[in-house]
């Protein structure tokens, strides 16, 4: 008897919670229709607090969040409805709205998957079929853009590596050239120092034989000068005698 009483009390509590959850759901719907989406969200959350598996409250909460552009927060509520809903039509609507929320976030692959799930539960929904075609087209474009961006990045990385390689080569050439210039300059400096340290032969030679001062002659130089004058005088006398002999007329004997 005691166990049965507890079961009865639990059932009563459960019925009371369900009634309260439905009441909060209706309040949320009234706020939603007035486009008071934030207040409606609060009412739906309270309804779910009374009954966590209340799929209608979860679905309507997802709609209120969606209307407030809280797409990311709306998705779990639609997923809860898709898991708990008993009829396929409700599941199809939940997946359809998941697809729309994913489209708003530009997550095209999850959107495609959601629309496909919606069509599995309701194959005759032309709106879902249209959304699926749009999502698929955007997904293909996204993949192509990602591929192009990846190719551009790879090409850019190759160009950067090529530039770095050329830069390293240029730096190496500049360093070699700088080393060569340093070596040439060092050789020039060494040669200049050697030349400066080299003894000046002409100056040493002149210093070994000091020049006599002008106007003064050594006895040896005077003697040489006199001998030179005597020799010149003898040559002059001899030349004059030769010229006299040459100028003398020679008489020719005539054959009479």
C-alpha positions as CSV (number, residue, x, y, z in Angstrom):
1,X,0.0,0.0,0.0
2,X,2.9,2.4,0.9
3,X,4.6,1.8,-2.5
4,X,1.3,2.4,-4.4
5,X,0.8,5.7,-2.6
6,X,4.3,6.9,-3.7
7,X,3.5,6.0,-7.3
8,X,0.3,7.9,-7.1
9,X,2.0,11.0,-5.7
10,X,4.7,10.8,-8.4
11,X,2.1,10.6,-11.1
12,X,0.2,13.6,-9.6
13,X,3.5,15.6,-9.4
14,X,4.3,14.6,-13.0
15,X,0.9,15.7,-14.2
16,X,1.2,19.0,-12.3
17,X,4.6,19.7,-13.9
18,X,3.3,18.9,-17.4
19,X,0.4,21.3,-16.9
20,X,2.8,24.0,-15.6
21,X,5.1,23.3,-18.6
22,X,2.1,23.7,-21.0
23,X,1.0,26.9,-19.4
24,X,4.5,28.4,-19.7
25,X,4.6,27.2,-23.3
26,X,1.4,29.1,-24.0
27,X,2.9,32.2,-22.4
28,X,5.9,31.9,-24.6
29,X,3.8,31.6,-27.7
30,X,1.9,34.8,-26.9
31,X,5.2,36.6,-26.4
32,X,6.6,35.1,-29.6
33,X,3.6,36.3,-31.6
34,X,4.2,39.8,-30.3
35,X,7.8,39.4,-31.6
36,X,9.1,39.6,-28.0
37,X,11.6,36.9,-28.7
38,X,13.8,37.4,-25.7
39,X,10.9,37.2,-23.2
40,X,9.5,34.2,-25.2
41,X,12.8,32.4,-24.9
42,X,12.7,32.8,-21.1
43,X,9.2,31.4,-21.0
44,X,10.2,28.4,-23.1
45,X,13.2,27.7,-21.0
46,X,11.0,27.7,-17.8
47,X,8.7,25.3,-19.6
48,X,11.6,23.0,-20.3
49,X,12.6,23.3,-16.6
50,X,9.3,21.7,-15.7
51,X,9.6,19.0,-18.4
52,X,13.0,18.5,-20.0
53,X,11.7,16.3,-22.8
54,X,9.0,18.7,-23.8
55,X,9.8,18.7,-27.6
56,X,7.3,21.5,-28.4
57,X,9.0,23.9,-25.9
58,X,12.4,23.0,-27.2
59,X,11.3,23.6,-30.8
60,X,9.7,26.9,-30.0
61,X,12.7,28.0,-28.0
62,X,14.8,27.2,-31.0
63,X,12.6,29.4,-33.1
64,X,12.8,32.3,-30.6
65,X,16.6,32.1,-30.5
66,X,16.7,31.9,-34.3
67,X,14.5,35.0,-34.6
68,X,17.0,36.8,-32.3
69,X,19.8,35.6,-34.7
70,X,21.2,33.3,-32.0
71,X,21.7,30.6,-34.6
72,X,24.4,28.7,-32.7
73,X,22.2,28.4,-29.5
74,X,19.1,27.5,-31.6
75,X,20.6,24.3,-33.1
76,X,20.7,22.2,-29.9
77,X,17.0,23.0,-29.3
78,X,16.1,21.8,-32.8
79,X,18.3,18.7,-32.3
80,X,16.4,17.9,-29.0
81,X,13.1,18.1,-30.9
82,X,14.4,15.9,-33.7
83,X,15.5,13.3,-31.1
84,X,12.3,13.4,-29.0
85,X,9.6,14.0,-31.6
86,X,7.4,11.0,-32.3
87,X,6.1,12.0,-35.7
88,X,8.2,12.4,-38.8
89,X,6.7,15.7,-39.8
90,X,7.9,17.3,-36.6
91,X,11.3,15.7,-37.1
92,X,11.5,17.0,-40.7
93,X,10.7,20.6,-39.6
94,X,13.4,20.4,-36.9
95,X,16.0,19.2,-39.3
96,X,14.9,21.8,-41.8
97,X,15.4,24.6,-39.3
98,X,18.8,23.1,-38.3
99,X,19.8,23.4,-41.9
100,X,18.6,27.1,-42.0
101,X,20.6,27.9,-38.8
102,X,23.7,26.3,-40.3
103,X,23.3,28.2,-43.5
104,X,23.2,31.5,-41.6
105,X,26.6,30.5,-40.0
106,X,27.9,29.5,-43.4
107,X,28.4,25.9,-42.3
108,X,27.3,24.5,-45.5
109,X,28.3,20.8,-45.0
110,X,26.2,20.5,-41.8
111,X,23.4,22.3,-43.6
112,X,23.4,19.8,-46.5
113,X,23.3,17.0,-44.0
114,X,20.4,18.5,-42.1
115,X,18.3,19.1,-45.2
116,X,18.9,15.5,-46.3
117,X,17.7,14.3,-42.9
118,X,14.6,16.5,-43.3
119,X,13.8,15.0,-46.7
120,X,14.2,11.5,-45.3
121,X,11.4,12.2,-42.9
122,X,9.4,14.2,-45.4
123,X,10.4,13.5,-49.1
124,X,7.7,15.7,-50.5
125,X,8.9,19.0,-49.0
126,X,9.8,21.1,-52.1
127,X,11.1,24.0,-49.9
128,X,13.6,21.7,-48.2
129,X,14.6,20.3,-51.5
130,X,15.3,23.8,-52.8
131,X,17.3,24.7,-49.7
132,X,19.3,21.6,-50.1
133,X,20.2,22.6,-53.7
134,X,21.3,26.0,-52.6
135,X,23.3,24.6,-49.7
136,X,25.0,22.1,-52.0
137,X,25.9,24.8,-54.5
138,X,27.4,27.1,-51.7
139,X,29.3,24.1,-50.3
140,X,30.9,23.4,-53.7
141,X,31.9,27.0,-54.0
142,X,33.3,27.0,-50.5
143,X,35.4,24.0,-51.3
144,X,36.7,25.5,-54.5
145,X,37.5,28.8,-52.8
146,X,39.4,26.9,-50.1
147,X,41.3,24.9,-52.7
148,X,42.2,28.2,-54.6
149,X,43.3,29.8,-51.3
150,X,45.4,26.8,-50.5
151,X,47.0,26.9,-53.9
152,X,47.6,30.6,-53.6
153,X,49.2,30.0,-50.1
154,X,51.4,27.2,-51.5
155,X,52.5,29.4,-54.4
156,X,53.2,32.3,-52.0
157,X,55.2,30.0,-49.7
158,X,57.2,28.8,-52.7
159,X,57.9,32.4,-53.8
160,X,58.9,33.3,-50.2
161,X,61.2,30.3,-50.0
162,X,62.7,31.3,-53.4
163,X,63.2,34.8,-52.3
164,X,64.8,33.6,-49.1
165,X,67.1,31.3,-51.1
166,X,68.1,34.1,-53.5
167,X,68.6,36.4,-50.5
168,X,70.8,33.9,-48.9
169,X,72.8,33.5,-52.1
170,X,73.1,37.2,-52.6
171,X,74.2,37.7,-49.0
172,X,76.8,34.9,-49.5
173,X,78.0,36.7,-52.7
174,X,78.1,40.0,-50.9
175,X,80.1,38.4,-48.1
176,X,82.5,36.8,-50.5
177,X,82.9,40.1,-52.3
178,X,83.4,41.9,-49.1
179,X,86.0,39.4,-48.0
180,X,87.8,39.8,-51.4
181,X,87.7,43.6,-51.1
182,X,89.1,43.4,-47.5
183,X,91.9,41.1,-48.8
184,X,92.7,43.4,-51.7
185,X,92.8,46.4,-49.4
186,X,95.0,44.5,-46.9
187,X,97.4,43.6,-49.8
188,X,97.5,47.2,-50.9
189,X,98.2,48.3,-47.3
190,X,101.0,45.7,-46.9
191,X,102.6,46.8,-50.2
192,X,102.4,50.4,-49.2
193,X,104.0,49.6,-45.8
194,X,106.7,47.6,-47.6
195,X,107.4,50.5,-49.9
196,X,107.6,52.9,-47.1
197,X,110.0,50.7,-45.2
198,X,112.2,50.0,-48.3
199,X,115.5,52.0,-48.2
200,X,115.9,54.8,-50.7
201,X,118.9,53.7,-52.8
202,X,119.4,57.0,-54.7
203,X,119.4,59.1,-51.5
204,X,121.8,56.7,-49.8
205,X,124.1,56.8,-52.9
206,X,124.1,60.5,-52.9
207,X,124.8,60.7,-49.2
208,X,127.8,58.4,-49.6
209,X,129.4,60.9,-52.0
210,X,128.8,64.4,-50.7
211,X,128.7,67.0,-53.4
212,X,131.5,69.7,-53.3
213,X,130.3,73.2,-52.7
214,X,130.0,75.4,-55.7
215,X,133.1,77.6,-56.3
216,X,135.5,75.3,-54.6
217,X,137.6,72.6,-56.3
218,X,139.8,69.9,-54.9
219,X,143.5,69.8,-55.8
220,X,142.9,66.7,-57.9
221,X,140.2,68.5,-59.9
222,X,142.5,71.5,-60.5
223,X,145.2,69.2,-61.8
224,X,142.8,67.4,-64.1
225,X,141.5,70.7,-65.4
226,X,145.1,72.0,-66.2
227,X,145.9,68.7,-67.9
228,X,142.7,69.1,-69.9
229,X,143.6,72.6,-70.9
230,X,147.1,71.6,-72.0
231,X,145.7,68.9,-74.1
232,X,143.2,71.2,-75.7
233,X,145.9,73.7,-76.4
234,X,148.1,71.1,-78.1
235,X,145.2,69.9,-80.2
236,X,144.5,73.5,-81.3
237,X,148.1,74.1,-82.2
238,X,148.3,70.9,-84.2
239,X,145.1,71.8,-86.0
240,X,146.4,75.2,-86.9
241,X,149.6,73.8,-88.3
242,X,147.6,71.3,-90.3
243,X,145.5,74.1,-91.7
244,X,148.7,76.2,-92.7
245,X,150.1,73.3,-94.6
246,X,146.9,72.7,-96.3
247,X,146.6,76.3,-97.5
248,X,150.1,76.4,-99.0
249,X,150.2,76.4,-102.8
250,X,152.0,73.6,-104.5
251,X,153.7,74.5,-107.6
252,X,153.3,72.2,-110.6
253,X,156.0,71.7,-113.0
254,X,154.9,72.6,-116.5
255,X,155.7,70.6,-119.6
256,X,156.9,73.4,-121.9
